[in-house]
């Protein structure tokens, strides 16, 4: 996985089984989730070498028992965290390669043998960029134009399941009262401070209702600190140890940050307005018809400023 600075916080979230469960139950097709026994989730994340992309990448891989027609087997959930801001249209090829490397790893470490066969995989791409995801979801669909019938059966197939966070509306996320849906709301709310504060309030309510309140609070507090740093928030989070206990402090910090941004916005608007006035004054001076007083009157700029611009323009 081409790791980038966005995924350390998420990597940590998906090292906890309950977040993996919330991802599958809340955002994957329901018929898949219903067959899974989440109490059997087992973490297999690690480093797999992928020669094709000359990179070492850490992956989020879990297995879970699935019972289907009376047979129980382990399915590997291969979760790829795609946190670049733009869509990688080569994703189907990357995933085909990653899954092949993962199978190779299972054979090399003798988790299975070619004779015993390979376990099923569910590849999931979790994307949180601002553009909507447009890449093909099966490598077969990249083969253009579609080959004639006799060739079709020889083309590779690998489909992944896409979870594009930005596609979910606030209402849709609100229907899923899980810590992870709260995380998605915070990610989606980053554009406006008011929305961010609302999303944080929603997360606090979700944490308070959770039977594992303290554990979830600690996990999400760490995640939120990283998230706010990523947004470039000018907030002091040293003291933030719990979203539940310290929520007033956090709200105050977010409010101060919002005010600072509004102040900067106002200053920039004033600067722009002044520039526009000066441009107008220069045009009027160039006509050479009006006196400095008349120009000052027309533009609302002080006479001294108009005179200064006249002198500056002469030089």
ZAZA-979062 format. One record per residue (C-alpha): residue number from 1; residue in three letters; x, y, z. Coordinates in nm, 3 decimals. Each point is the difference from the previous one (the first is absolute). Example, Ala and Ser with C-alpha at 12.3 -4.5 7.8 and 13.67 -1.06 7.14 Angstrom:
% residues 2
r num: 1 residu: Ala u: 1.230 v: -0.450 w: 0.780
r num: 2 residu: Ser u: 0.137 v: 0.344 w: -0.066
% end
This chain:
% residues 315
r num: 1 residu: Unk u: 0.000 v: 0.000 w: 0.000
r num: 2 residu: Unk u: 0.144 v: 0.333 w: -0.093
r num: 3 residu: Unk u: -0.012 v: 0.124 w: 0.354
r num: 4 residu: Unk u: -0.039 v: 0.369 w: 0.050
r num: 5 residu: Unk u: -0.025 v: 0.225 w: 0.302
r num: 6 residu: Unk u: -0.373 v: -0.044 w: 0.029
r num: 7 residu: Unk u: -0.025 v: -0.350 w: 0.117
r num: 8 residu: Unk u: 0.188 v: -0.034 w: 0.330
r num: 9 residu: Unk u: -0.307 v: 0.096 w: 0.203
r num: 10 residu: Unk u: -0.224 v: -0.228 w: -0.201
r num: 11 residu: Unk u: 0.253 v: -0.281 w: 0.012
r num: 12 residu: Unk u: -0.034 v: 0.016 w: 0.375
r num: 13 residu: Unk u: -0.383 v: 0.004 w: -0.011
r num: 14 residu: Unk u: -0.001 v: -0.319 w: -0.207
r num: 15 residu: Unk u: 0.234 v: -0.177 w: 0.235
r num: 16 residu: Unk u: -0.305 v: -0.034 w: 0.232
r num: 17 residu: Unk u: -0.249 v: -0.275 w: -0.084
r num: 18 residu: Unk u: -0.308 v: 0.207 w: 0.084
r num: 19 residu: Unk u: 0.088 v: 0.259 w: -0.268
r num: 20 residu: Unk u: 0.047 v: -0.274 w: -0.260
r num: 21 residu: Unk u: -0.340 v: -0.138 w: 0.102
r num: 22 residu: Unk u: -0.161 v: 0.347 w: -0.026
r num: 23 residu: Unk u: 0.153 v: 0.044 w: -0.346
r num: 24 residu: Unk u: -0.139 v: -0.329 w: -0.132
r num: 25 residu: Unk u: -0.336 v: 0.016 w: 0.181
r num: 26 residu: Unk u: -0.065 v: 0.367 w: -0.071
r num: 27 residu: Unk u: 0.142 v: 0.043 w: -0.349
r num: 28 residu: Unk u: 0.040 v: -0.334 w: -0.180
r num: 29 residu: Unk u: -0.286 v: -0.198 w: -0.161
r num: 30 residu: Unk u: -0.225 v: -0.136 w: 0.277
r num: 31 residu: Unk u: -0.009 v: -0.355 w: -0.137
r num: 32 residu: Unk u: 0.378 v: -0.021 w: 0.058
r num: 33 residu: Unk u: -0.010 v: 0.137 w: 0.356
r num: 34 residu: Unk u: -0.286 v: -0.232 w: 0.101
r num: 35 residu: Unk u: 0.211 v: -0.311 w: -0.069
r num: 36 residu: Unk u: 0.296 v: 0.116 w: 0.208
r num: 37 residu: Unk u: 0.073 v: -0.094 w: 0.358
r num: 38 residu: Unk u: 0.179 v: 0.316 w: 0.114
r num: 39 residu: Unk u: 0.109 v: -0.161 w: 0.327
r num: 40 residu: Unk u: 0.249 v: -0.197 w: -0.214
r num: 41 residu: Unk u: 0.172 v: 0.307 w: -0.151
r num: 42 residu: Unk u: 0.374 v: -0.051 w: -0.012
r num: 43 residu: Unk u: 0.260 v: 0.259 w: -0.101
r num: 44 residu: Unk u: 0.252 v: -0.097 w: -0.271
r num: 45 residu: Unk u: 0.127 v: 0.347 w: -0.084
r num: 46 residu: Unk u: 0.365 v: 0.011 w: -0.086
r num: 47 residu: Unk u: 0.260 v: 0.092 w: -0.255
r num: 48 residu: Unk u: -0.023 v: -0.165 w: -0.338
r num: 49 residu: Unk u: 0.260 v: 0.072 w: -0.263
r num: 50 residu: Unk u: -0.148 v: 0.086 w: -0.339
r num: 51 residu: Unk u: 0.267 v: -0.018 w: -0.270
r num: 52 residu: Unk u: -0.214 v: 0.167 w: -0.265
r num: 53 residu: Unk u: -0.040 v: 0.327 w: 0.189
r num: 54 residu: Unk u: 0.344 v: -0.029 w: 0.163
r num: 55 residu: Unk u: -0.141 v: 0.083 w: 0.334
r num: 56 residu: Unk u: -0.045 v: -0.152 w: 0.334
r num: 57 residu: Unk u: -0.351 v: 0.067 w: 0.114
r num: 58 residu: Unk u: -0.181 v: -0.064 w: 0.318
r num: 59 residu: Unk u: -0.342 v: -0.133 w: -0.047
r num: 60 residu: Unk u: -0.310 v: -0.032 w: 0.204
r num: 61 residu: Unk u: -0.094 v: -0.366 w: -0.031
r num: 62 residu: Unk u: -0.244 v: -0.184 w: 0.224
r num: 63 residu: Unk u: -0.158 v: -0.342 w: -0.027
r num: 64 residu: Unk u: -0.344 v: -0.092 w: 0.124
r num: 65 residu: Unk u: -0.199 v: -0.322 w: 0.004
r num: 66 residu: Unk u: -0.288 v: -0.026 w: -0.244
r num: 67 residu: Unk u: -0.252 v: -0.282 w: 0.009
r num: 68 residu: Unk u: -0.156 v: -0.071 w: -0.334
r num: 69 residu: Unk u: -0.227 v: -0.299 w: -0.074
r num: 70 residu: Unk u: 0.119 v: -0.175 w: 0.314
r num: 71 residu: Unk u: 0.371 v: 0.048 w: -0.078
r num: 72 residu: Unk u: 0.213 v: 0.234 w: 0.212
r num: 73 residu: Unk u: 0.308 v: 0.156 w: -0.152
r num: 74 residu: Unk u: 0.222 v: 0.304 w: 0.050
r num: 75 residu: Unk u: -0.038 v: 0.293 w: -0.235
r num: 76 residu: Unk u: 0.281 v: 0.254 w: -0.018
r num: 77 residu: Unk u: -0.110 v: 0.364 w: 0.008
r num: 78 residu: Unk u: 0.260 v: 0.192 w: -0.194
r num: 79 residu: Unk u: -0.055 v: 0.366 w: 0.090
r num: 80 residu: Unk u: 0.187 v: 0.254 w: -0.205
r num: 81 residu: Unk u: 0.001 v: 0.353 w: 0.142
r num: 82 residu: Unk u: 0.011 v: 0.237 w: -0.294
r num: 83 residu: Unk u: 0.051 v: 0.348 w: 0.138
r num: 84 residu: Unk u: 0.146 v: 0.190 w: -0.288
r num: 85 residu: Unk u: -0.208 v: 0.300 w: -0.090
r num: 86 residu: Unk u: -0.041 v: -0.109 w: -0.361
r num: 87 residu: Unk u: -0.129 v: -0.324 w: -0.148
r num: 88 residu: Unk u: 0.257 v: -0.259 w: -0.102
r num: 89 residu: Unk u: -0.139 v: -0.146 w: -0.322
r num: 90 residu: Unk u: 0.252 v: -0.287 w: 0.010
r num: 91 residu: Unk u: -0.163 v: -0.132 w: 0.317
r num: 92 residu: Unk u: -0.131 v: -0.326 w: -0.161
r num: 93 residu: Unk u: 0.355 v: -0.089 w: -0.112
r num: 94 residu: Unk u: 0.150 v: 0.090 w: 0.336
r num: 95 residu: Unk u: -0.257 v: -0.210 w: 0.182
r num: 96 residu: Unk u: 0.046 v: -0.298 w: -0.229
r num: 97 residu: Unk u: 0.371 v: 0.020 w: 0.076
r num: 98 residu: Unk u: -0.046 v: 0.042 w: 0.375
r num: 99 residu: Unk u: -0.236 v: -0.295 w: 0.026
r num: 100 residu: Unk u: 0.243 v: -0.214 w: -0.204
r num: 101 residu: Unk u: 0.285 v: 0.101 w: 0.234
r num: 102 residu: Unk u: -0.217 v: -0.077 w: 0.301
r num: 103 residu: Unk u: -0.084 v: -0.349 w: -0.135
r num: 104 residu: Unk u: 0.370 v: -0.051 w: -0.070
r num: 105 residu: Unk u: 0.072 v: 0.095 w: 0.362
r num: 106 residu: Unk u: -0.256 v: -0.254 w: 0.128
r num: 107 residu: Unk u: 0.169 v: -0.273 w: -0.205
r num: 108 residu: Unk u: 0.354 v: 0.102 w: 0.099
r num: 109 residu: Unk u: -0.089 v: 0.005 w: 0.370
r num: 110 residu: Unk u: -0.184 v: -0.331 w: -0.048
r num: 111 residu: Unk u: -0.331 v: 0.129 w: 0.129
r num: 112 residu: Unk u: -0.132 v: -0.204 w: -0.292
r num: 113 residu: Unk u: 0.132 v: -0.208 w: -0.289
r num: 114 residu: Unk u: -0.096 v: 0.001 w: -0.369
r num: 115 residu: Unk u: -0.157 v: -0.344 w: 0.062
r num: 116 residu: Unk u: -0.221 v: 0.129 w: 0.284
r num: 117 residu: Unk u: -0.099 v: 0.302 w: -0.206
r num: 118 residu: Unk u: -0.016 v: 0.371 w: 0.074
r num: 119 residu: Unk u: -0.240 v: 0.167 w: 0.242
r num: 120 residu: Unk u: -0.258 v: 0.247 w: -0.138
r num: 121 residu: Unk u: 0.084 v: 0.369 w: 0.019
r num: 122 residu: Unk u: -0.227 v: 0.304 w: 0.027
r num: 123 residu: Unk u: 0.199 v: 0.301 w: -0.125
r num: 124 residu: Unk u: -0.134 v: 0.326 w: 0.141
r num: 125 residu: Unk u: 0.123 v: 0.343 w: -0.109
r num: 126 residu: Unk u: -0.073 v: 0.271 w: 0.256
r num: 127 residu: Unk u: 0.039 v: 0.342 w: -0.162
r num: 128 residu: Unk u: -0.031 v: 0.343 w: 0.160
r num: 129 residu: Unk u: 0.110 v: 0.244 w: -0.270
r num: 130 residu: Unk u: -0.209 v: 0.303 w: -0.092
r num: 131 residu: Unk u: -0.063 v: -0.101 w: -0.364
r num: 132 residu: Unk u: -0.253 v: -0.280 w: -0.050
r num: 133 residu: Unk u: 0.155 v: -0.335 w: -0.089
r num: 134 residu: Unk u: -0.006 v: -0.070 w: -0.374
r num: 135 residu: Unk u: 0.248 v: -0.285 w: -0.051
r num: 136 residu: Unk u: -0.128 v: -0.333 w: -0.134
r num: 137 residu: Unk u: -0.087 v: -0.254 w: 0.268
r num: 138 residu: Unk u: 0.107 v: -0.310 w: -0.190
r num: 139 residu: Unk u: 0.325 v: -0.038 w: -0.191
r num: 140 residu: Unk u: -0.205 v: -0.170 w: -0.277
r num: 141 residu: Unk u: -0.172 v: 0.333 w: -0.071
r num: 142 residu: Unk u: 0.336 v: 0.159 w: -0.079
r num: 143 residu: Unk u: 0.044 v: -0.233 w: -0.299
r num: 144 residu: Unk u: -0.123 v: 0.221 w: -0.288
r num: 145 residu: Unk u: -0.175 v: -0.055 w: -0.232
r num: 146 residu: Unk u: -0.166 v: -0.310 w: 0.143
r num: 147 residu: Unk u: 0.168 v: -0.302 w: -0.165
r num: 148 residu: Unk u: -0.195 v: -0.244 w: -0.220
r num: 149 residu: Unk u: -0.184 v: -0.280 w: 0.178
r num: 150 residu: Unk u: 0.268 v: -0.267 w: -0.049
r num: 151 residu: Unk u: 0.262 v: 0.226 w: 0.168
r num: 152 residu: Unk u: -0.217 v: 0.119 w: 0.290
r num: 153 residu: Unk u: 0.048 v: -0.306 w: 0.212
r num: 154 residu: Unk u: 0.378 v: 0.055 w: -0.009
r num: 155 residu: Unk u: -0.011 v: 0.352 w: 0.146
r num: 156 residu: Unk u: 0.082 v: 0.063 w: 0.368
r num: 157 residu: Unk u: -0.280 v: 0.081 w: 0.241
r num: 158 residu: Unk u: 0.036 v: 0.158 w: 0.342
r num: 159 residu: Unk u: -0.274 v: 0.218 w: 0.142
r num: 160 residu: Unk u: 0.041 v: 0.205 w: 0.316
r num: 161 residu: Unk u: -0.271 v: 0.146 w: 0.218
r num: 162 residu: Unk u: 0.024 v: 0.379 w: 0.020
r num: 163 residu: Unk u: -0.087 v: 0.207 w: 0.307
r num: 164 residu: Unk u: 0.019 v: 0.365 w: -0.107
r num: 165 residu: Unk u: -0.052 v: 0.198 w: 0.322
r num: 166 residu: Unk u: -0.096 v: 0.324 w: -0.170
r num: 167 residu: Unk u: -0.300 v: -0.163 w: -0.172
r num: 168 residu: Unk u: -0.187 v: -0.042 w: 0.329
r num: 169 residu: Unk u: -0.228 v: 0.284 w: 0.105
r num: 170 residu: Unk u: -0.031 v: 0.112 w: 0.362
r num: 171 residu: Unk u: -0.341 v: -0.168 w: 0.012
r num: 172 residu: Unk u: 0.140 v: -0.332 w: -0.123
r num: 173 residu: Unk u: 0.284 v: 0.013 w: 0.251
r num: 174 residu: Unk u: -0.246 v: 0.093 w: 0.274
r num: 175 residu: Unk u: -0.186 v: -0.327 w: -0.058
r num: 176 residu: Unk u: 0.314 v: -0.189 w: 0.100
r num: 177 residu: Unk u: 0.063 v: 0.084 w: 0.362
r num: 178 residu: Unk u: 0.355 v: -0.136 w: 0.014
r num: 179 residu: Unk u: 0.331 v: 0.163 w: 0.090
r num: 180 residu: Unk u: 0.120 v: -0.059 w: -0.358
r num: 181 residu: Unk u: -0.300 v: 0.179 w: -0.154
r num: 182 residu: Unk u: 0.088 v: 0.286 w: 0.237
r num: 183 residu: Unk u: 0.354 v: 0.000 w: -0.134
r num: 184 residu: Unk u: -0.135 v: 0.020 w: -0.356
r num: 185 residu: Unk u: -0.223 v: 0.296 w: 0.098
r num: 186 residu: Unk u: 0.300 v: 0.184 w: 0.144
r num: 187 residu: Unk u: 0.202 v: -0.069 w: -0.317
r num: 188 residu: Unk u: -0.286 v: 0.123 w: -0.220
r num: 189 residu: Unk u: -0.057 v: 0.310 w: 0.217
r num: 190 residu: Unk u: 0.353 v: 0.133 w: -0.031
r num: 191 residu: Unk u: -0.103 v: 0.286 w: -0.228
r num: 192 residu: Unk u: -0.206 v: 0.188 w: 0.257
r num: 193 residu: Unk u: 0.075 v: 0.053 w: 0.368
r num: 194 residu: Unk u: -0.368 v: -0.009 w: 0.097
r num: 195 residu: Unk u: -0.047 v: -0.337 w: -0.169
r num: 196 residu: Unk u: 0.320 v: -0.122 w: 0.165
r num: 197 residu: Unk u: -0.127 v: 0.097 w: 0.346
r num: 198 residu: Unk u: -0.334 v: -0.172 w: -0.069
r num: 199 residu: Unk u: 0.178 v: -0.315 w: -0.116
r num: 200 residu: Unk u: 0.218 v: 0.001 w: 0.314
r num: 201 residu: Unk u: -0.314 v: 0.034 w: 0.215
r num: 202 residu: Unk u: -0.153 v: -0.296 w: -0.180
r num: 203 residu: Unk u: 0.313 v: -0.209 w: 0.062
r num: 204 residu: Unk u: -0.003 v: 0.089 w: 0.370
r num: 205 residu: Unk u: -0.362 v: -0.120 w: 0.024
r num: 206 residu: Unk u: 0.091 v: -0.326 w: -0.177
r num: 207 residu: Unk u: 0.297 v: -0.057 w: 0.234
r num: 208 residu: Unk u: -0.216 v: 0.061 w: 0.307
r num: 209 residu: Unk u: -0.247 v: -0.265 w: -0.113
r num: 210 residu: Unk u: 0.275 v: -0.257 w: -0.065
r num: 211 residu: Unk u: 0.041 v: -0.285 w: 0.251
r num: 212 residu: Unk u: 0.379 v: 0.030 w: -0.053
r num: 213 residu: Unk u: -0.020 v: 0.374 w: 0.057
r num: 214 residu: Unk u: 0.352 v: 0.060 w: 0.139
r num: 215 residu: Unk u: 0.175 v: -0.210 w: -0.263
r num: 216 residu: Unk u: -0.186 v: 0.162 w: -0.293
r num: 217 residu: Unk u: 0.051 v: 0.346 w: 0.153
r num: 218 residu: Unk u: 0.378 v: -0.053 w: 0.016
r num: 219 residu: Unk u: 0.020 v: -0.136 w: -0.356
r num: 220 residu: Unk u: -0.210 v: 0.281 w: -0.151
r num: 221 residu: Unk u: 0.175 v: 0.272 w: 0.201
r num: 222 residu: Unk u: 0.336 v: -0.110 w: -0.145
r num: 223 residu: Unk u: -0.151 v: -0.013 w: -0.349
r num: 224 residu: Unk u: -0.160 v: 0.346 w: 0.028
r num: 225 residu: Unk u: 0.325 v: 0.162 w: 0.118
r num: 226 residu: Unk u: 0.177 v: -0.133 w: -0.308
r num: 227 residu: Unk u: -0.288 v: 0.102 w: -0.223
r num: 228 residu: Unk u: -0.001 v: 0.360 w: 0.129
r num: 229 residu: Unk u: 0.378 v: 0.022 w: -0.043
r num: 230 residu: Unk u: -0.047 v: -0.116 w: -0.359
r num: 231 residu: Unk u: -0.257 v: 0.273 w: -0.059
r num: 232 residu: Unk u: 0.260 v: 0.246 w: 0.122
r num: 233 residu: Unk u: -0.219 v: 0.097 w: 0.293
r num: 234 residu: Unk u: 0.150 v: 0.267 w: 0.219
r num: 235 residu: Unk u: -0.130 v: -0.161 w: 0.314
r num: 236 residu: Unk u: 0.190 v: -0.101 w: 0.307
r num: 237 residu: Unk u: -0.079 v: -0.365 w: 0.061
r num: 238 residu: Unk u: 0.267 v: -0.084 w: 0.258
r num: 239 residu: Unk u: -0.264 v: -0.018 w: 0.269
r num: 240 residu: Unk u: -0.253 v: -0.197 w: -0.204
r num: 241 residu: Unk u: -0.015 v: -0.348 w: 0.152
r num: 242 residu: Unk u: -0.365 v: -0.083 w: -0.038
r num: 243 residu: Unk u: -0.264 v: 0.119 w: -0.243
r num: 244 residu: Unk u: -0.263 v: -0.061 w: 0.264
r num: 245 residu: Unk u: 0.170 v: 0.164 w: 0.301
r num: 246 residu: Unk u: 0.169 v: 0.281 w: -0.191
r num: 247 residu: Unk u: -0.270 v: 0.078 w: -0.250
r num: 248 residu: Unk u: -0.054 v: 0.357 w: 0.125
r num: 249 residu: Unk u: 0.371 v: 0.070 w: -0.039
r num: 250 residu: Unk u: -0.009 v: -0.149 w: -0.350
r num: 251 residu: Unk u: -0.309 v: 0.206 w: -0.094
r num: 252 residu: Unk u: 0.173 v: 0.315 w: 0.125
r num: 253 residu: Unk u: 0.313 v: -0.086 w: -0.200
r num: 254 residu: Unk u: -0.205 v: -0.059 w: -0.317
r num: 255 residu: Unk u: -0.188 v: 0.327 w: 0.057
r num: 256 residu: Unk u: 0.328 v: 0.195 w: 0.044
r num: 257 residu: Unk u: 0.133 v: -0.160 w: -0.316
r num: 258 residu: Unk u: -0.320 v: 0.097 w: -0.186
r num: 259 residu: Unk u: 0.030 v: 0.359 w: 0.127
r num: 260 residu: Unk u: 0.365 v: 0.016 w: -0.105
r num: 261 residu: Unk u: -0.098 v: -0.122 w: -0.347
r num: 262 residu: Unk u: -0.283 v: 0.253 w: -0.020
r num: 263 residu: Unk u: 0.241 v: 0.278 w: 0.107
r num: 264 residu: Unk u: 0.253 v: -0.105 w: -0.267
r num: 265 residu: Unk u: -0.286 v: -0.015 w: -0.252
r num: 266 residu: Unk u: -0.108 v: 0.354 w: 0.092
r num: 267 residu: Unk u: 0.356 v: 0.134 w: -0.024
r num: 268 residu: Unk u: 0.042 v: -0.159 w: -0.342
r num: 269 residu: Unk u: -0.330 v: 0.147 w: -0.120
r num: 270 residu: Unk u: 0.108 v: 0.348 w: 0.121
r num: 271 residu: Unk u: 0.334 v: -0.039 w: -0.176
r num: 272 residu: Unk u: -0.174 v: -0.096 w: -0.324
r num: 273 residu: Unk u: -0.242 v: 0.294 w: 0.027
r num: 274 residu: Unk u: 0.291 v: 0.241 w: 0.054
r num: 275 residu: Unk u: 0.186 v: -0.142 w: -0.304
r num: 276 residu: Unk u: -0.313 v: 0.048 w: -0.212
r num: 277 residu: Unk u: -0.032 v: 0.362 w: 0.117
r num: 278 residu: Unk u: 0.364 v: 0.067 w: -0.087
r num: 279 residu: Unk u: -0.048 v: -0.146 w: -0.348
r num: 280 residu: Unk u: -0.303 v: 0.226 w: -0.054
r num: 281 residu: Unk u: 0.200 v: 0.303 w: 0.121
r num: 282 residu: Unk u: 0.283 v: -0.085 w: -0.245
r num: 283 residu: Unk u: -0.249 v: -0.016 w: -0.288
r num: 284 residu: Unk u: -0.151 v: 0.336 w: 0.098
r num: 285 residu: Unk u: 0.346 v: 0.158 w: 0.038
r num: 286 residu: Unk u: 0.094 v: -0.129 w: -0.345
r num: 287 residu: Unk u: -0.297 v: 0.192 w: -0.150
r num: 288 residu: Unk u: 0.147 v: 0.317 w: 0.149
r num: 289 residu: Unk u: -0.343 v: 0.168 w: 0.016
r num: 290 residu: Unk u: -0.089 v: -0.009 w: 0.372
r num: 291 residu: Unk u: 0.177 v: 0.170 w: 0.289
r num: 292 residu: Unk u: 0.139 v: -0.209 w: 0.291
r num: 293 residu: Unk u: -0.290 v: 0.123 w: 0.215
r num: 294 residu: Unk u: -0.260 v: -0.110 w: -0.255
r num: 295 residu: Unk u: 0.164 v: -0.344 w: -0.034
r num: 296 residu: Unk u: 0.012 v: -0.036 w: 0.381
r num: 297 residu: Unk u: -0.367 v: 0.091 w: 0.015
r num: 298 residu: Unk u: -0.093 v: -0.254 w: -0.268
r num: 299 residu: Unk u: 0.200 v: -0.293 w: 0.135
r num: 300 residu: Unk u: -0.012 v: 0.056 w: 0.375
r num: 301 residu: Unk u: 0.382 v: -0.002 w: 0.020
r num: 302 residu: Unk u: 0.170 v: 0.276 w: 0.203
r num: 303 residu: Unk u: 0.136 v: 0.298 w: -0.200
r num: 304 residu: Unk u: 0.353 v: -0.068 w: 0.134
r num: 305 residu: Unk u: -0.021 v: -0.358 w: -0.135
r num: 306 residu: Unk u: -0.111 v: 0.127 w: -0.341
r num: 307 residu: Unk u: 0.292 v: 0.247 w: -0.003
r num: 308 residu: Unk u: 0.242 v: -0.277 w: 0.101
r num: 309 residu: Unk u: -0.123 v: -0.216 w: -0.289
r num: 310 residu: Unk u: 0.034 v: 0.292 w: -0.243
r num: 311 residu: Unk u: 0.363 v: 0.050 w: 0.107
r num: 312 residu: Unk u: 0.072 v: -0.375 w: -0.009
r num: 313 residu: Unk u: -0.146 v: -0.031 w: -0.349
r num: 314 residu: Unk u: 0.209 v: 0.293 w: -0.128
r num: 315 residu: Unk u: 0.315 v: -0.185 w: 0.104
% end
